[in-house]
Structures are given as structure tokens and as C-alpha cells.
């Protein structure tokens, strides 16, 4: 019996996977930026202040 299905993912699934991979990469970049910013501000808080 042939139900006209091919092995693999559908074009809809492929598009969703592509979108999710792009979103994942964007979130990873944002996470790296936030990590760098938090390290920067933590270093600023540790630095002694001089008052004039």
C-alpha cells in the first residue's frame, strides 16, 4: 500500500526547525552579551570609589 509519503521531515517541519535554530542562536548571543555586561558591572561595583 502506497500512501504517497516520503521519508524525512515535511517542509513545514523543516521551516520550524530552521526558525527554532535561528532563535536559539539569537538567544545564545543575547545570553553572552548579558554575561559580559554582568561581569562588567560586577567589576565596577568591586572597584573602590574616590570622592572629591
ModelCIF file with pLDDT and N, C-alpha, C, O atoms, coordinates in Angstrom:
data_MODEL
#
_entry.id   MODEL 
#
_entity.id                         1 
_entity.type                       polymer 
_entity.pdbx_number_of_molecules   1 
#
_entity_poly.entity_id                      1 
_entity_poly.type                           'polypeptide(L)' 
_entity_poly.nstd_linkage                   no 
_entity_poly.nstd_monomer                   no 
_entity_poly.pdbx_seq_one_letter_code       
;(UNK)(UNK)(UNK)(UNK)(UNK)(UNK)(UNK)(UNK)(UNK)(UNK)(UNK)(UNK)(UNK)(UNK)(UNK)(UNK)
(UNK)(UNK)(UNK)(UNK)(UNK)(UNK)(UNK)(UNK)(UNK)(UNK)(UNK)(UNK)(UNK)(UNK)(UNK)(UNK)
(UNK)(UNK)(UNK)(UNK)(UNK)(UNK)(UNK)(UNK)(UNK)(UNK)(UNK)(UNK)(UNK)(UNK)(UNK)(UNK)
(UNK)(UNK)(UNK)(UNK)
;
_entity_poly.pdbx_seq_one_letter_code_can   XXXXXXXXXXXXXXXXXXXXXXXXXXXXXXXXXXXXXXXXXXXXXXXXXXXX 
_entity_poly.pdbx_strand_id                 A 
#
loop_
_entity_poly_seq.entity_id 
_entity_poly_seq.num 
_entity_poly_seq.mon_id 
_entity_poly_seq.hetero 
1 1  UNK n 
1 2  UNK n 
1 3  UNK n 
1 4  UNK n 
1 5  UNK n 
1 6  UNK n 
1 7  UNK n 
1 8  UNK n 
1 9  UNK n 
1 10 UNK n 
1 11 UNK n 
1 12 UNK n 
1 13 UNK n 
1 14 UNK n 
1 15 UNK n 
1 16 UNK n 
1 17 UNK n 
1 18 UNK n 
1 19 UNK n 
1 20 UNK n 
1 21 UNK n 
1 22 UNK n 
1 23 UNK n 
1 24 UNK n 
1 25 UNK n 
1 26 UNK n 
1 27 UNK n 
1 28 UNK n 
1 29 UNK n 
1 30 UNK n 
1 31 UNK n 
1 32 UNK n 
1 33 UNK n 
1 34 UNK n 
1 35 UNK n 
1 36 UNK n 
1 37 UNK n 
1 38 UNK n 
1 39 UNK n 
1 40 UNK n 
1 41 UNK n 
1 42 UNK n 
1 43 UNK n 
1 44 UNK n 
1 45 UNK n 
1 46 UNK n 
1 47 UNK n 
1 48 UNK n 
1 49 UNK n 
1 50 UNK n 
1 51 UNK n 
1 52 UNK n 
#
_struct_asym.id          A 
_struct_asym.entity_id   1 
#
loop_
_ma_qa_metric.id 
_ma_qa_metric.mode 
_ma_qa_metric.name 
_ma_qa_metric.software_group_id 
_ma_qa_metric.type 
1 global pLDDT . pLDDT 
2 local  pLDDT . pLDDT 
#
_ma_qa_metric_global.metric_id      1 
_ma_qa_metric_global.metric_value   88.42 
_ma_qa_metric_global.model_id       1 
_ma_qa_metric_global.ordinal_id     1 
#
loop_
_ma_qa_metric_local.label_asym_id 
_ma_qa_metric_local.label_comp_id 
_ma_qa_metric_local.label_seq_id 
_ma_qa_metric_local.metric_id 
_ma_qa_metric_local.metric_value 
_ma_qa_metric_local.model_id 
_ma_qa_metric_local.ordinal_id 
A UNK 1  2 50.00 1 1  
A UNK 2  2 54.00 1 2  
A UNK 3  2 62.00 1 3  
A UNK 4  2 66.00 1 4  
A UNK 5  2 73.00 1 5  
A UNK 6  2 74.00 1 6  
A UNK 7  2 81.00 1 7  
A UNK 8  2 85.00 1 8  
A UNK 9  2 84.00 1 9  
A UNK 10 2 93.00 1 10 
A UNK 11 2 94.00 1 11 
A UNK 12 2 96.00 1 12 
A UNK 13 2 95.00 1 13 
A UNK 14 2 95.00 1 14 
A UNK 15 2 96.00 1 15 
A UNK 16 2 97.00 1 16 
A UNK 17 2 97.00 1 17 
A UNK 18 2 98.00 1 18 
A UNK 19 2 98.00 1 19 
A UNK 20 2 98.00 1 20 
A UNK 21 2 98.00 1 21 
A UNK 22 2 98.00 1 22 
A UNK 23 2 98.00 1 23 
A UNK 24 2 98.00 1 24 
A UNK 25 2 98.00 1 25 
A UNK 26 2 98.00 1 26 
A UNK 27 2 98.00 1 27 
A UNK 28 2 98.00 1 28 
A UNK 29 2 98.00 1 29 
A UNK 30 2 98.00 1 30 
A UNK 31 2 98.00 1 31 
A UNK 32 2 98.00 1 32 
A UNK 33 2 98.00 1 33 
A UNK 34 2 98.00 1 34 
A UNK 35 2 97.00 1 35 
A UNK 36 2 97.00 1 36 
A UNK 37 2 96.00 1 37 
A UNK 38 2 96.00 1 38 
A UNK 39 2 95.00 1 39 
A UNK 40 2 94.00 1 40 
A UNK 41 2 92.00 1 41 
A UNK 42 2 92.00 1 42 
A UNK 43 2 91.00 1 43 
A UNK 44 2 87.00 1 44 
A UNK 45 2 86.00 1 45 
A UNK 46 2 84.00 1 46 
A UNK 47 2 81.00 1 47 
A UNK 48 2 80.00 1 48 
A UNK 49 2 75.00 1 49 
A UNK 50 2 70.00 1 50 
A UNK 51 2 65.00 1 51 
A UNK 52 2 62.00 1 52 
#
loop_
_atom_site.group_PDB 
_atom_site.id 
_atom_site.type_symbol 
_atom_site.label_atom_id 
_atom_site.label_alt_id 
_atom_site.label_comp_id 
_atom_site.label_asym_id 
_atom_site.label_entity_id 
_atom_site.label_seq_id 
_atom_site.pdbx_PDB_ins_code 
_atom_site.Cartn_x 
_atom_site.Cartn_y 
_atom_site.Cartn_z 
_atom_site.occupancy 
_atom_site.B_iso_or_equiv 
_atom_site.pdbx_formal_charge 
_atom_site.auth_seq_id 
_atom_site.auth_comp_id 
_atom_site.auth_asym_id 
_atom_site.auth_atom_id 
_atom_site.pdbx_PDB_model_num 
ATOM 1   N N  . UNK A 1 1  ? 0.850  -1.177 0.000  1.00 50.00 ? 1  UNK A N  1 
ATOM 2   C CA . UNK A 1 1  ? 0.000  0.000  0.000  1.00 50.00 ? 1  UNK A CA 1 
ATOM 3   C C  . UNK A 1 1  ? 0.897  1.241  0.000  1.00 50.00 ? 1  UNK A C  1 
ATOM 4   O O  . UNK A 1 1  ? 1.806  1.358  0.822  1.00 50.00 ? 1  UNK A O  1 
ATOM 5   N N  . UNK A 1 2  ? 0.636  2.156  -0.918 1.00 54.00 ? 2  UNK A N  1 
ATOM 6   C CA . UNK A 1 2  ? 1.420  3.374  -1.057 1.00 54.00 ? 2  UNK A CA 1 
ATOM 7   C C  . UNK A 1 2  ? 0.559  4.555  -0.643 1.00 54.00 ? 2  UNK A C  1 
ATOM 8   O O  . UNK A 1 2  ? -0.451 4.847  -1.283 1.00 54.00 ? 2  UNK A O  1 
ATOM 9   N N  . UNK A 1 3  ? 0.962  5.245  0.442  1.00 62.00 ? 3  UNK A N  1 
ATOM 10  C CA . UNK A 1 3  ? 0.187  6.406  0.899  1.00 62.00 ? 3  UNK A CA 1 
ATOM 11  C C  . UNK A 1 3  ? 0.860  7.718  0.520  1.00 62.00 ? 3  UNK A C  1 
ATOM 12  O O  . UNK A 1 3  ? 0.554  8.756  1.106  1.00 62.00 ? 3  UNK A O  1 
ATOM 13  N N  . UNK A 1 4  ? 1.773  7.690  -0.449 1.00 66.00 ? 4  UNK A N  1 
ATOM 14  C CA . UNK A 1 4  ? 2.430  8.880  -1.015 1.00 66.00 ? 4  UNK A CA 1 
ATOM 15  C C  . UNK A 1 4  ? 3.240  9.656  0.003  1.00 66.00 ? 4  UNK A C  1 
ATOM 16  O O  . UNK A 1 4  ? 3.360  10.875 -0.123 1.00 66.00 ? 4  UNK A O  1 
ATOM 17  N N  . UNK A 1 5  ? 3.792  9.010  0.991  1.00 73.00 ? 5  UNK A N  1 
ATOM 18  C CA . UNK A 1 5  ? 4.636  9.700  1.964  1.00 73.00 ? 5  UNK A CA 1 
ATOM 19  C C  . UNK A 1 5  ? 6.096  9.360  1.707  1.00 73.00 ? 5  UNK A C  1 
ATOM 20  O O  . UNK A 1 5  ? 6.450  8.213  1.435  1.00 73.00 ? 5  UNK A O  1 
ATOM 21  N N  . UNK A 1 6  ? 6.929  10.385 1.800  1.00 74.00 ? 6  UNK A N  1 
ATOM 22  C CA . UNK A 1 6  ? 8.372  10.195 1.638  1.00 74.00 ? 6  UNK A CA 1 
ATOM 23  C C  . UNK A 1 6  ? 9.024  10.218 3.005  1.00 74.00 ? 6  UNK A C  1 
ATOM 24  O O  . UNK A 1 6  ? 8.519  10.857 3.928  1.00 74.00 ? 6  UNK A O  1 
ATOM 25  N N  . UNK A 1 7  ? 10.137 9.525  3.140  1.00 81.00 ? 7  UNK A N  1 
ATOM 26  C CA . UNK A 1 7  ? 10.842 9.578  4.421  1.00 81.00 ? 7  UNK A CA 1 
ATOM 27  C C  . UNK A 1 7  ? 11.439 10.965 4.650  1.00 81.00 ? 7  UNK A C  1 
ATOM 28  O O  . UNK A 1 7  ? 11.720 11.695 3.700  1.00 81.00 ? 7  UNK A O  1 
ATOM 29  N N  . UNK A 1 8  ? 11.628 11.318 5.921  1.00 85.00 ? 8  UNK A N  1 
ATOM 30  C CA . UNK A 1 8  ? 12.209 12.619 6.254  1.00 85.00 ? 8  UNK A CA 1 
ATOM 31  C C  . UNK A 1 8  ? 11.174 13.550 6.832  1.00 85.00 ? 8  UNK A C  1 
ATOM 32  O O  . UNK A 1 8  ? 10.054 13.147 7.146  1.00 85.00 ? 8  UNK A O  1 
ATOM 33  N N  . UNK A 1 9  ? 11.567 14.804 6.968  1.00 84.00 ? 9  UNK A N  1 
ATOM 34  C CA . UNK A 1 9  ? 10.668 15.795 7.565  1.00 84.00 ? 9  UNK A CA 1 
ATOM 35  C C  . UNK A 1 9  ? 9.909  16.544 6.484  1.00 84.00 ? 9  UNK A C  1 
ATOM 36  O O  . UNK A 1 9  ? 10.362 16.652 5.345  1.00 84.00 ? 9  UNK A O  1 
ATOM 37  N N  . UNK A 1 10 ? 8.758  17.056 6.858  1.00 93.00 ? 10 UNK A N  1 
ATOM 38  C CA . UNK A 1 10 ? 7.963  17.841 5.912  1.00 93.00 ? 10 UNK A CA 1 
ATOM 39  C C  . UNK A 1 10 ? 8.587  19.226 5.767  1.00 93.00 ? 10 UNK A C  1 
ATOM 40  O O  . UNK A 1 10 ? 9.422  19.628 6.577  1.00 93.00 ? 10 UNK A O  1 
ATOM 41  N N  . UNK A 1 11 ? 8.179  19.942 4.738  1.00 94.00 ? 11 UNK A N  1 
ATOM 42  C CA . UNK A 1 11 ? 8.709  21.300 4.550  1.00 94.00 ? 11 UNK A CA 1 
ATOM 43  C C  . UNK A 1 11 ? 8.275  22.202 5.704  1.00 94.00 ? 11 UNK A C  1 
ATOM 44  O O  . UNK A 1 11 ? 8.992  23.135 6.065  1.00 94.00 ? 11 UNK A O  1 
ATOM 45  N N  . UNK A 1 12 ? 7.115  21.930 6.278  1.00 96.00 ? 12 UNK A N  1 
ATOM 46  C CA . UNK A 1 12 ? 6.649  22.705 7.430  1.00 96.00 ? 12 UNK A CA 1 
ATOM 47  C C  . UNK A 1 12 ? 7.543  22.439 8.647  1.00 96.00 ? 12 UNK A C  1 
ATOM 48  O O  . UNK A 1 12 ? 7.920  23.366 9.363  1.00 96.00 ? 12 UNK A O  1 
ATOM 49  N N  . UNK A 1 13 ? 7.872  21.178 8.869  1.00 95.00 ? 13 UNK A N  1 
ATOM 50  C CA . UNK A 1 13 ? 8.763  20.830 9.979  1.00 95.00 ? 13 UNK A CA 1 
ATOM 51  C C  . UNK A 1 13 ? 10.161 21.405 9.750  1.00 95.00 ? 13 UNK A C  1 
ATOM 52  O O  . UNK A 1 13 ? 10.807 21.868 10.690 1.00 95.00 ? 13 UNK A O  1 
ATOM 53  N N  . UNK A 1 14 ? 10.612 21.376 8.530  1.00 95.00 ? 14 UNK A N  1 
ATOM 54  C CA . UNK A 1 14 ? 11.923 21.916 8.198  1.00 95.00 ? 14 UNK A CA 1 
ATOM 55  C C  . UNK A 1 14 ? 11.973 23.422 8.460  1.00 95.00 ? 14 UNK A C  1 
ATOM 56  O O  . UNK A 1 14 ? 12.959 23.930 8.995  1.00 95.00 ? 14 UNK A O  1 
ATOM 57  N N  . UNK A 1 15 ? 10.907 24.133 8.082  1.00 96.00 ? 15 UNK A N  1 
ATOM 58  C CA . UNK A 1 15 ? 10.844 25.576 8.312  1.00 96.00 ? 15 UNK A CA 1 
ATOM 59  C C  . UNK A 1 15 ? 10.821 25.883 9.808  1.00 96.00 ? 15 UNK A C  1 
ATOM 60  O O  . UNK A 1 15 ? 11.472 26.822 10.265 1.00 96.00 ? 15 UNK A O  1 
ATOM 61  N N  . UNK A 1 16 ? 10.066 25.084 10.569 1.00 97.00 ? 16 UNK A N  1 
ATOM 62  C CA . UNK A 1 16 ? 10.002 25.277 12.021 1.00 97.00 ? 16 UNK A CA 1 
ATOM 63  C C  . UNK A 1 16 ? 11.365 25.020 12.660 1.00 97.00 ? 16 UNK A C  1 
ATOM 64  O O  . UNK A 1 16 ? 11.788 25.766 13.543 1.00 97.00 ? 16 UNK A O  1 
ATOM 65  N N  . UNK A 1 17 ? 12.046 23.979 12.221 1.00 97.00 ? 17 UNK A N  1 
ATOM 66  C CA . UNK A 1 17 ? 13.370 23.666 12.739 1.00 97.00 ? 17 UNK A CA 1 
ATOM 67  C C  . UNK A 1 17 ? 14.352 24.799 12.435 1.00 97.00 ? 17 UNK A C  1 
ATOM 68  O O  . UNK A 1 17 ? 15.157 25.173 13.288 1.00 97.00 ? 17 UNK A O  1 
ATOM 69  N N  . UNK A 1 18 ? 14.284 25.336 11.235 1.00 98.00 ? 18 UNK A N  1 
ATOM 70  C CA . UNK A 1 18 ? 15.153 26.448 10.845 1.00 98.00 ? 18 UNK A CA 1 
ATOM 71  C C  . UNK A 1 18 ? 14.880 27.676 11.718 1.00 98.00 ? 18 UNK A C  1 
ATOM 72  O O  . UNK A 1 18 ? 15.807 28.348 12.170 1.00 98.00 ? 18 UNK A O  1 
ATOM 73  N N  . UNK A 1 19 ? 13.589 27.960 11.950 1.00 98.00 ? 19 UNK A N  1 
ATOM 74  C CA . UNK A 1 19 ? 13.209 29.101 12.782 1.00 98.00 ? 19 UNK A CA 1 
ATOM 75  C C  . UNK A 1 19 ? 13.711 28.907 14.215 1.00 98.00 ? 19 UNK A C  1 
ATOM 76  O O  . UNK A 1 19 ? 14.236 29.839 14.823 1.00 98.00 ? 19 UNK A O  1 
ATOM 77  N N  . UNK A 1 20 ? 13.548 27.698 14.750 1.00 98.00 ? 20 UNK A N  1 
ATOM 78  C CA . UNK A 1 20 ? 13.980 27.434 16.116 1.00 98.00 ? 20 UNK A CA 1 
ATOM 79  C C  . UNK A 1 20 ? 15.498 27.508 16.258 1.00 98.00 ? 20 UNK A C  1 
ATOM 80  O O  . UNK A 1 20 ? 16.006 27.988 17.271 1.00 98.00 ? 20 UNK A O  1 
ATOM 81  N N  . UNK A 1 21 ? 16.216 27.035 15.250 1.00 98.00 ? 21 UNK A N  1 
ATOM 82  C CA . UNK A 1 21 ? 17.683 27.117 15.291 1.00 98.00 ? 21 UNK A CA 1 
ATOM 83  C C  . UNK A 1 21 ? 18.142 28.569 15.256 1.00 98.00 ? 21 UNK A C  1 
ATOM 84  O O  . UNK A 1 21 ? 19.083 28.940 15.958 1.00 98.00 ? 21 UNK A O  1 
ATOM 85  N N  . UNK A 1 22 ? 17.486 29.387 14.448 1.00 98.00 ? 22 UNK A N  1 
ATOM 86  C CA . UNK A 1 22 ? 17.824 30.809 14.359 1.00 98.00 ? 22 UNK A CA 1 
ATOM 87  C C  . UNK A 1 22 ? 17.528 31.500 15.698 1.00 98.00 ? 22 UNK A C  1 
ATOM 88  O O  . UNK A 1 22 ? 18.327 32.298 16.188 1.00 98.00 ? 22 UNK A O  1 
ATOM 89  N N  . UNK A 1 23 ? 16.369 31.179 16.274 1.00 98.00 ? 23 UNK A N  1 
ATOM 90  C CA . UNK A 1 23 ? 16.001 31.761 17.564 1.00 98.00 ? 23 UNK A CA 1 
ATOM 91  C C  . UNK A 1 23 ? 16.982 31.326 18.651 1.00 98.00 ? 23 UNK A C  1 
ATOM 92  O O  . UNK A 1 23 ? 17.372 32.130 19.497 1.00 98.00 ? 23 UNK A O  1 
ATOM 93  N N  . UNK A 1 24 ? 17.375 30.066 18.626 1.00 98.00 ? 24 UNK A N  1 
ATOM 94  C CA . UNK A 1 24 ? 18.326 29.546 19.593 1.00 98.00 ? 24 UNK A CA 1 
ATOM 95  C C  . UNK A 1 24 ? 19.656 30.293 19.495 1.00 98.00 ? 24 UNK A C  1 
ATOM 96  O O  . UNK A 1 24 ? 20.227 30.674 20.518 1.00 98.00 ? 24 UNK A O  1 
ATOM 97  N N  . UNK A 1 25 ? 20.150 30.503 18.285 1.00 98.00 ? 25 UNK A N  1 
ATOM 98  C CA . UNK A 1 25 ? 21.411 31.227 18.085 1.00 98.00 ? 25 UNK A CA 1 
ATOM 99  C C  . UNK A 1 25 ? 21.291 32.663 18.605 1.00 98.00 ? 25 UNK A C  1 
ATOM 100 O O  . UNK A 1 25 ? 22.214 33.181 19.232 1.00 98.00 ? 25 UNK A O  1 
ATOM 101 N N  . UNK A 1 26 ? 20.143 33.302 18.338 1.00 98.00 ? 26 UNK A N  1 
ATOM 102 C CA . UNK A 1 26 ? 19.926 34.675 18.800 1.00 98.00 ? 26 UNK A CA 1 
ATOM 103 C C  . UNK A 1 26 ? 19.915 34.733 20.328 1.00 98.00 ? 26 UNK A C  1 
ATOM 104 O O  . UNK A 1 26 ? 20.491 35.645 20.921 1.00 98.00 ? 26 UNK A O  1 
ATOM 105 N N  . UNK A 1 27 ? 19.263 33.766 20.957 1.00 98.00 ? 27 UNK A N  1 
ATOM 106 C CA . UNK A 1 27 ? 19.206 33.742 22.413 1.00 98.00 ? 27 UNK A CA 1 
ATOM 107 C C  . UNK A 1 27 ? 20.578 33.469 23.017 1.00 98.00 ? 27 UNK A C  1 
ATOM 108 O O  . UNK A 1 27 ? 20.909 34.015 24.070 1.00 98.00 ? 27 UNK A O  1 
ATOM 109 N N  . UNK A 1 28 ? 21.375 32.634 22.368 1.00 98.00 ? 28 UNK A N  1 
ATOM 110 C CA . UNK A 1 28 ? 22.732 32.370 22.852 1.00 98.00 ? 28 UNK A CA 1 
ATOM 111 C C  . UNK A 1 28 ? 23.579 33.643 22.783 1.00 98.00 ? 28 UNK A C  1 
ATOM 112 O O  . UNK A 1 28 ? 24.344 33.934 23.702 1.00 98.00 ? 28 UNK A O  1 
ATOM 113 N N  . UNK A 1 29 ? 23.440 34.400 21.690 1.00 98.00 ? 29 UNK A N  1 
ATOM 114 C CA . UNK A 1 29 ? 24.179 35.666 21.570 1.00 98.00 ? 29 UNK A CA 1 
ATOM 115 C C  . UNK A 1 29 ? 23.743 36.640 22.658 1.00 98.00 ? 29 UNK A C  1 
ATOM 116 O O  . UNK A 1 29 ? 24.578 37.289 23.288 1.00 98.00 ? 29 UNK A O  1 
ATOM 117 N N  . UNK A 1 30 ? 22.439 36.740 22.877 1.00 98.00 ? 30 UNK A N  1 
ATOM 118 C CA . UNK A 1 30 ? 21.929 37.648 23.911 1.00 98.00 ? 30 UNK A CA 1 
ATOM 119 C C  . UNK A 1 30 ? 22.443 37.228 25.288 1.00 98.00 ? 30 UNK A C  1 
ATOM 120 O O  . UNK A 1 30 ? 22.786 38.075 26.113 1.00 98.00 ? 30 UNK A O  1 
ATOM 121 N N  . UNK A 1 31 ? 22.492 35.934 25.527 1.00 98.00 ? 31 UNK A N  1 
ATOM 122 C CA . UNK A 1 31 ? 22.982 35.426 26.806 1.00 98.00 ? 31 UNK A CA 1 
ATOM 123 C C  . UNK A 1 31 ? 24.449 35.791 27.013 1.00 98.00 ? 31 UNK A C  1 
ATOM 124 O O  . UNK A 1 31 ? 24.847 36.176 28.113 1.00 98.00 ? 31 UNK A O  1 
ATOM 125 N N  . UNK A 1 32 ? 25.251 35.670 25.961 1.00 98.00 ? 32 UNK A N  1 
ATOM 126 C CA . UNK A 1 32 ? 26.667 36.039 26.065 1.00 98.00 ? 32 UNK A CA 1 
ATOM 127 C C  . UNK A 1 32 ? 26.826 37.527 26.359 1.00 98.00 ? 32 UNK A C  1 
ATOM 128 O O  . UNK A 1 32 ? 27.682 37.917 27.154 1.00 98.00 ? 32 UNK A O  1 
ATOM 129 N N  . UNK A 1 33 ? 26.009 38.356 25.723 1.00 98.00 ? 33 UNK A N  1 
ATOM 130 C CA . UNK A 1 33 ? 26.058 39.801 25.969 1.00 98.00 ? 33 UNK A CA 1 
ATOM 131 C C  . UNK A 1 33 ? 25.697 40.098 27.423 1.00 98.00 ? 33 UNK A C  1 
ATOM 132 O O  . UNK A 1 33 ? 26.350 40.909 28.079 1.00 98.00 ? 33 UNK A O  1 
ATOM 133 N N  . UNK A 1 34 ? 24.652 39.434 27.921 1.00 98.00 ? 34 UNK A N  1 
ATOM 134 C CA . UNK A 1 34 ? 24.243 39.661 29.308 1.00 98.00 ? 34 UNK A CA 1 
ATOM 135 C C  . UNK A 1 34 ? 25.305 39.184 30.294 1.00 98.00 ? 34 UNK A C  1 
ATOM 136 O O  . UNK A 1 34 ? 25.524 39.825 31.322 1.00 98.00 ? 34 UNK A O  1 
ATOM 137 N N  . UNK A 1 35 ? 25.959 38.077 29.996 1.00 97.00 ? 35 UNK A N  1 
ATOM 138 C CA . UNK A 1 35 ? 27.037 37.598 30.864 1.00 97.00 ? 35 UNK A CA 1 
ATOM 139 C C  . UNK A 1 35 ? 28.173 38.616 30.907 1.00 97.00 ? 35 UNK A C  1 
ATOM 140 O O  . UNK A 1 35 ? 28.703 38.919 31.976 1.00 97.00 ? 35 UNK A O  1 
ATOM 141 N N  . UNK A 1 36 ? 28.541 39.141 29.747 1.00 97.00 ? 36 UNK A N  1 
ATOM 142 C CA . UNK A 1 36 ? 29.623 40.124 29.691 1.00 97.00 ? 36 UNK A CA 1 
ATOM 143 C C  . UNK A 1 36 ? 29.230 41.394 30.440 1.00 97.00 ? 36 UNK A C  1 
ATOM 144 O O  . UNK A 1 36 ? 30.047 41.970 31.158 1.00 97.00 ? 36 UNK A O  1 
ATOM 145 N N  . UNK A 1 37 ? 27.995 41.827 30.278 1.00 96.00 ? 37 UNK A N  1 
ATOM 146 C CA . UNK A 1 37 ? 27.532 43.036 30.958 1.00 96.00 ? 37 UNK A CA 1 
ATOM 147 C C  . UNK A 1 37 ? 27.516 42.837 32.469 1.00 96.00 ? 37 UNK A C  1 
ATOM 148 O O  . UNK A 1 37 ? 27.919 43.725 33.220 1.00 96.00 ? 37 UNK A O  1 
ATOM 149 N N  . UNK A 1 38 ? 27.052 41.673 32.913 1.00 96.00 ? 38 UNK A N  1 
ATOM 150 C CA . UNK A 1 38 ? 27.005 41.449 34.359 1.00 96.00 ? 38 UNK A CA 1 
ATOM 151 C C  . UNK A 1 38 ? 28.414 41.384 34.940 1.00 96.00 ? 38 UNK A C  1 
ATOM 152 O O  . UNK A 1 38 ? 28.642 41.858 36.053 1.00 96.00 ? 38 UNK A O  1 
ATOM 153 N N  . UNK A 1 39 ? 29.358 40.810 34.209 1.00 95.00 ? 39 UNK A N  1 
ATOM 154 C CA . UNK A 1 39 ? 30.745 40.776 34.682 1.00 95.00 ? 39 UNK A CA 1 
ATOM 155 C C  . UNK A 1 39 ? 31.314 42.191 34.751 1.00 95.00 ? 39 UNK A C  1 
ATOM 156 O O  . UNK A 1 39 ? 32.024 42.537 35.695 1.00 95.00 ? 39 UNK A O  1 
ATOM 157 N N  . UNK A 1 40 ? 30.997 43.009 33.743 1.00 94.00 ? 40 UNK A N  1 
ATOM 158 C CA . UNK A 1 40 ? 31.470 44.392 33.724 1.00 94.00 ? 40 UNK A CA 1 
ATOM 159 C C  . UNK A 1 40 ? 30.937 45.164 34.928 1.00 94.00 ? 40 UNK A C  1 
ATOM 160 O O  . UNK A 1 40 ? 31.699 45.827 35.632 1.00 94.00 ? 40 UNK A O  1 
ATOM 161 N N  . UNK A 1 41 ? 29.627 45.074 35.163 1.00 92.00 ? 41 UNK A N  1 
ATOM 162 C CA . UNK A 1 41 ? 29.042 45.831 36.261 1.00 92.00 ? 41 UNK A CA 1 
ATOM 163 C C  . UNK A 1 41 ? 29.467 45.287 37.622 1.00 92.00 ? 41 UNK A C  1 
ATOM 164 O O  . UNK A 1 41 ? 29.588 46.053 38.578 1.00 92.00 ? 41 UNK A O  1 
ATOM 165 N N  . UNK A 1 42 ? 29.692 43.991 37.726 1.00 92.00 ? 42 UNK A N  1 
ATOM 166 C CA . UNK A 1 42 ? 30.189 43.427 38.979 1.00 92.00 ? 42 UNK A CA 1 
ATOM 167 C C  . UNK A 1 42 ? 31.575 43.972 39.265 1.00 92.00 ? 42 UNK A C  1 
ATOM 168 O O  . UNK A 1 42 ? 31.892 44.287 40.412 1.00 92.00 ? 42 UNK A O  1 
ATOM 169 N N  . UNK A 1 43 ? 32.407 44.089 38.237 1.00 91.00 ? 43 UNK A N  1 
ATOM 170 C CA . UNK A 1 43 ? 33.754 44.644 38.411 1.00 91.00 ? 43 UNK A CA 1 
ATOM 171 C C  . UNK A 1 43 ? 33.664 46.116 38.823 1.00 91.00 ? 43 UNK A C  1 
ATOM 172 O O  . UNK A 1 43 ? 34.449 46.584 39.647 1.00 91.00 ? 43 UNK A O  1 
ATOM 173 N N  . UNK A 1 44 ? 32.712 46.835 38.249 1.00 87.00 ? 44 UNK A N  1 
ATOM 174 C CA . UNK A 1 44 ? 32.529 48.247 38.611 1.00 87.00 ? 44 UNK A CA 1 
ATOM 175 C C  . UNK A 1 44 ? 32.130 48.380 40.078 1.00 87.00 ? 44 UNK A C  1 
ATOM 176 O O  . UNK A 1 44 ? 32.585 49.294 40.766 1.00 87.00 ? 44 UNK A O  1 
ATOM 177 N N  . UNK A 1 45 ? 31.287 47.477 40.557 1.00 86.00 ? 45 UNK A N  1 
ATOM 178 C CA . UNK A 1 45 ? 30.847 47.540 41.951 1.00 86.00 ? 45 UNK A CA 1 
ATOM 179 C C  . UNK A 1 45 ? 31.981 47.190 42.911 1.00 86.00 ? 45 UNK A C  1 
ATOM 180 O O  . UNK A 1 45 ? 32.015 47.683 44.039 1.00 86.00 ? 45 UNK A O  1 
ATOM 181 N N  . UNK A 1 46 ? 32.901 46.347 42.471 1.00 84.00 ? 46 UNK A N  1 
ATOM 182 C CA . UNK A 1 46 ? 34.034 45.953 43.315 1.00 84.00 ? 46 UNK A CA 1 
ATOM 183 C C  . UNK A 1 46 ? 35.115 47.025 43.371 1.00 84.00 ? 46 UNK A C  1 
ATOM 184 O O  . UNK A 1 46 ? 35.941 47.026 44.284 1.00 84.00 ? 46 UNK A O  1 
ATOM 185 N N  . UNK A 1 47 ? 35.116 47.929 42.412 1.00 81.00 ? 47 UNK A N  1 
ATOM 186 C CA . UNK A 1 47 ? 36.154 48.964 42.347 1.00 81.00 ? 47 UNK A CA 1 
ATOM 187 C C  . UNK A 1 47 ? 35.907 49.999 43.439 1.00 81.00 ? 47 UNK A C  1 
ATOM 188 O O  . UNK A 1 47 ? 34.780 50.466 43.608 1.00 81.00 ? 47 UNK A O  1 
ATOM 189 N N  . UNK A 1 48 ? 36.954 50.362 44.183 1.00 80.00 ? 48 UNK A N  1 
ATOM 190 C CA . UNK A 1 48 ? 36.759 51.387 45.228 1.00 80.00 ? 48 UNK A CA 1 
ATOM 191 C C  . UNK A 1 48 ? 36.463 52.754 44.595 1.00 80.00 ? 48 UNK A C  1 
ATOM 192 O O  . UNK A 1 48 ? 37.028 53.116 43.562 1.00 80.00 ? 48 UNK A O  1 
ATOM 193 N N  . UNK A 1 49 ? 35.591 53.475 45.222 1.00 75.00 ? 49 UNK A N  1 
ATOM 194 C CA . UNK A 1 49 ? 35.246 54.799 44.696 1.00 75.00 ? 49 UNK A CA 1 
ATOM 195 C C  . UNK A 1 49 ? 36.042 55.868 45.430 1.00 75.00 ? 49 UNK A C  1 
ATOM 196 O O  . UNK A 1 49 ? 36.345 55.737 46.615 1.00 75.00 ? 49 UNK A O  1 
ATOM 197 N N  . UNK A 1 50 ? 36.368 56.914 44.709 1.00 70.00 ? 50 UNK A N  1 
ATOM 198 C CA . UNK A 1 50 ? 37.064 58.045 45.329 1.00 70.00 ? 50 UNK A CA 1 
ATOM 199 C C  . UNK A 1 50 ? 36.118 59.237 45.293 1.00 70.00 ? 50 UNK A C  1 
ATOM 200 O O  . UNK A 1 50 ? 35.544 59.558 44.252 1.00 70.00 ? 50 UNK A O  1 
ATOM 201 N N  . UNK A 1 51 ? 35.967 59.867 46.403 1.00 65.00 ? 51 UNK A N  1 
ATOM 202 C CA . UNK A 1 51 ? 35.066 61.032 46.474 1.00 65.00 ? 51 UNK A CA 1 
ATOM 203 C C  . UNK A 1 51 ? 35.913 62.302 46.582 1.00 65.00 ? 51 UNK A C  1 
ATOM 204 O O  . UNK A 1 51 ? 36.906 62.349 47.308 1.00 65.00 ? 51 UNK A O  1 
ATOM 205 N N  . UNK A 1 52 ? 35.495 63.320 45.846 1.00 62.00 ? 52 UNK A N  1 
ATOM 206 C CA . UNK A 1 52 ? 36.259 64.565 45.887 1.00 62.00 ? 52 UNK A CA 1 
ATOM 207 C C  . UNK A 1 52 ? 35.511 65.653 46.625 1.00 62.00 ? 52 UNK A C  1 
ATOM 208 O O  . UNK A 1 52 ? 36.013 66.770 46.753 1.00 62.00 ? 52 UNK A O  1 
#
